[in-house]
């Protein structure tokens, strides 16, 4: 009897350990998804009407669940242009402002969130690489993807009196620049293009100690605007959005100095609905592509 009781206790102890191991493993597997959704909630911001946010507090955070609502992930460089597109679309379709909810970050950060289950119906990447990675994971259809914009890179120097082109950089860069900002090349296509351009010019080694990296190209702009950096690499579209007194000088970086910044749009199969399908088609239309060009991007569609 004592033997049976001891055996039962041993068996129960082993079972408890197995259950504990399983639960720990399950929690570990779910942790990244939970963190991703939490970050999604923080990044999410309604893009069509700030006034409506104040009146509809229940829509300020978290995924949208209504059948005609959807979330869209937008590369940070494209924020201002996306807002113009969303406004045009909502006016054309009498869409309620809170029905499209946008989140902005670097393409790498957004792609990581989508791969972990963040409920985005559309991803407007700043490159093809991140979009293709999601297609390869069968999260989006290759047939639906398209290049919605081609980005242009500029070096912005608000306090300089002459263009900060290659000649100026080679002659004055090492002693005139204290801090030079760019987006993190590991996550942001515009940051990668900036890094490639400096290397093509043979200046990366000389300026490497002066580089400060933003999480995305929007933060690269913020570094310069705040005075934390003397100049910085940003999207030409961002420079166009600056007030005239902020603009100063800029150098449009030749496209042959870096990989093409082909910004790809994809629909995420798990979260797409009729409204997101319609908005996705709208992005290809002539009206939308004209807005894209007016924002400072190139377009291969029309």
VENUR-V244016 format. One record per residue. N is the residue number from 1. RES is the residue in one letter. D_LAST is the distance of its C-alpha to the last C-alpha in Angstrom with 1 decimal. Layout:
((N/RES/D_LAST) (N/RES/D_LAST))
This chain:
((1/X/86.1) (2/X/85.3) (3/X/83.4) (4/X/81.3) (5/X/80.4) (6/X/79.5) (7/X/77.4) (8/X/75.6) (9/X/74.9) (10/X/73.5) (11/X/71.3) (12/X/70.0) (13/X/69.4) (14/X/67.3) (15/X/65.3) (16/X/64.7) (17/X/63.4) (18/X/61.0) (19/X/59.7) (20/X/59.3) (21/X/57.4) (22/X/55.0) (23/X/54.4) (24/X/53.6) (25/X/51.2) (26/X/49.4) (27/X/49.2) (28/X/47.8) (29/X/45.1) (30/X/44.0) (31/X/44.2) (32/X/40.8) (33/X/39.2) (34/X/41.2) (35/X/40.3) (36/X/36.6) (37/X/36.8) (38/X/38.9) (39/X/36.3) (40/X/33.6) (41/X/35.8) (42/X/36.2) (43/X/32.5) (44/X/31.4) (45/X/30.7) (46/X/29.5) (47/X/26.3) (48/X/26.2) (49/X/29.7) (50/X/32.4) (51/X/34.9) (52/X/34.5) (53/X/35.4) (54/X/38.7) (55/X/39.4) (56/X/38.4) (57/X/40.0) (58/X/39.9) (59/X/36.1) (60/X/36.2) (61/X/36.7) (62/X/36.3) (63/X/34.1) (64/X/33.1) (65/X/34.7) (66/X/33.9) (67/X/32.0) (68/X/29.2) (69/X/29.1) (70/X/27.3) (71/X/27.0) (72/X/23.9) (73/X/24.2) (74/X/22.1) (75/X/22.2) (76/X/24.1) (77/X/21.7) (78/X/19.1) (79/X/21.9) (80/X/21.2) (81/X/17.5) (82/X/18.3) (83/X/21.0) (84/X/18.7) (85/X/16.5) (86/X/19.8) (87/X/21.2) (88/X/18.5) (89/X/18.8) (90/X/22.5) (91/X/22.8) (92/X/20.7) (93/X/22.8) (94/X/26.1) (95/X/26.2) (96/X/29.3) (97/X/28.6) (98/X/30.4) (99/X/28.6) (100/X/26.0) (101/X/27.6) (102/X/25.9) (103/X/27.5) (104/X/26.5) (105/X/27.7) (106/X/26.8) (107/X/24.8) (108/X/28.0) (109/X/30.1) (110/X/27.8) (111/X/27.6) (112/X/31.3) (113/X/31.8) (114/X/29.7) (115/X/31.6) (116/X/34.8) (117/X/34.0) (118/X/32.4) (119/X/31.0) (120/X/27.3) (121/X/25.1) (122/X/21.8) (123/X/21.4) (124/X/18.7) (125/X/19.8) (126/X/19.3) (127/X/19.3) (128/X/19.3) (129/X/23.1) (130/X/24.2) (131/X/21.9) (132/X/23.0) (133/X/26.6) (134/X/26.4) (135/X/24.9) (136/X/27.8) (137/X/30.2) (138/X/29.0) (139/X/28.0) (140/X/24.4) (141/X/22.9) (142/X/20.9) (143/X/19.0) (144/X/17.6) (145/X/16.4) (146/X/12.8) (147/X/11.5) (148/X/10.6) (149/X/11.0) (150/X/12.4) (151/X/15.6) (152/X/17.5) (153/X/21.3) (154/X/23.8) (155/X/27.6) (156/X/28.9) (157/X/32.4) (158/X/33.4) (159/X/36.9) (160/X/36.3) (161/X/36.6) (162/X/34.6) (163/X/31.4) (164/X/32.2) (165/X/30.8) (166/X/32.4) (167/X/35.3) (168/X/36.3) (169/X/36.0) (170/X/38.2) (171/X/40.8) (172/X/41.0) (173/X/39.2) (174/X/42.3) (175/X/44.5) (176/X/42.3) (177/X/40.2) (178/X/42.1) (179/X/39.3) (180/X/35.7) (181/X/33.5) (182/X/30.7) (183/X/29.6) (184/X/31.5) (185/X/30.0) (186/X/31.3) (187/X/29.3) (188/X/26.4) (189/X/23.6) (190/X/23.6) (191/X/27.4) (192/X/27.1) (193/X/24.7) (194/X/27.3) (195/X/30.2) (196/X/28.6) (197/X/28.0) (198/X/31.7) (199/X/32.9) (200/X/31.0) (201/X/32.6) (202/X/36.0) (203/X/36.4) (204/X/36.3) (205/X/40.0) (206/X/41.1) (207/X/39.1) (208/X/39.4) (209/X/42.3) (210/X/40.4) (211/X/37.5) (212/X/37.2) (213/X/34.8) (214/X/33.1) (215/X/32.4) (216/X/28.7) (217/X/26.7) (218/X/27.7) (219/X/31.3) (220/X/30.7) (221/X/29.7) (222/X/32.7) (223/X/35.1) (224/X/34.2) (225/X/34.2) (226/X/37.6) (227/X/39.1) (228/X/39.6) (229/X/37.5) (230/X/37.4) (231/X/33.7) (232/X/31.1) (233/X/27.8) (234/X/25.1) (235/X/21.4) (236/X/20.1) (237/X/18.8) (238/X/22.4) (239/X/23.8) (240/X/21.8) (241/X/23.5) (242/X/26.9) (243/X/29.3) (244/X/29.8) (245/X/33.3) (246/X/32.1) (247/X/29.4) (248/X/31.8) (249/X/30.4) (250/X/27.6) (251/X/26.4) (252/X/22.8) (253/X/23.5) (254/X/22.1) (255/X/19.8) (256/X/22.3) (257/X/25.0) (258/X/23.7) (259/X/21.8) (260/X/18.0) (261/X/17.6) (262/X/15.0) (263/X/15.4) (264/X/15.6) (265/X/16.2) (266/X/18.9) (267/X/21.2) (268/X/24.9) (269/X/26.8) (270/X/30.0) (271/X/28.7) (272/X/25.8) (273/X/26.6) (274/X/25.2) (275/X/23.9) (276/X/22.2) (277/X/20.6) (278/X/19.3) (279/X/18.0) (280/X/16.4) (281/X/14.4) (282/X/13.7) (283/X/12.0) (284/X/9.1) (285/X/8.9) (286/X/6.9) (287/X/10.2) (288/X/10.5) (289/X/7.4) (290/X/8.6) (291/X/11.9) (292/X/11.1) (293/X/10.1) (294/X/13.3) (295/X/15.2) (296/X/15.0) (297/X/12.6) (298/X/9.9) (299/X/6.6) (300/X/5.8) (301/X/3.8) (302/X/0.0))
